[in-house]
Amino acid sequence: MPTLDVPRTEWAAFLDTFSRQHERWLITVEVLTPELGAHREVRDKPLVGISEDRKRGDTASIAISAGELPQDHVTHVIHRPSRVAMEQTEDGAHKGLRIESEDGETTLLRFRSPALPETLDGMISR
């Protein structure tokens, strides 16, 4: 599966564009840790947004928010991220994101159905 690394200097703009482009797509968020292995943080909830929090000119954290209703809302925070990459299918459809942190943790954001964003334009009501 092709993976496109996002340069650190472009994280804020990329995450903003990615969030708007994939708003309300159903996502699953899985976290892989060296100590505990894999565990699911979010399952089949609509993406609300992905944001970067900067401190002293560098990215301190990245937050993934999902769930439309207040009682369903979940935010997963990745502290001290070191890598952001977009994962695609062989035909170029967006599959999700891979975000790695300095402590060895990897967060995988996956769409329920990978798709080319332009094929869904106007199909999702807001």
Secondary structure, 3 states (H helix, E strand, C coil): CCEEECCHHHHHHHHHHHHHHCCCCEEEEEEEECCCEEEEEEEEEEEEEEEEEEECCEEEEEEEEECCCHHHCEEEEEECEEEEEEEECCCCCEEEEEEEECCCCEEEEEEEEEECHHHHCCCCCC
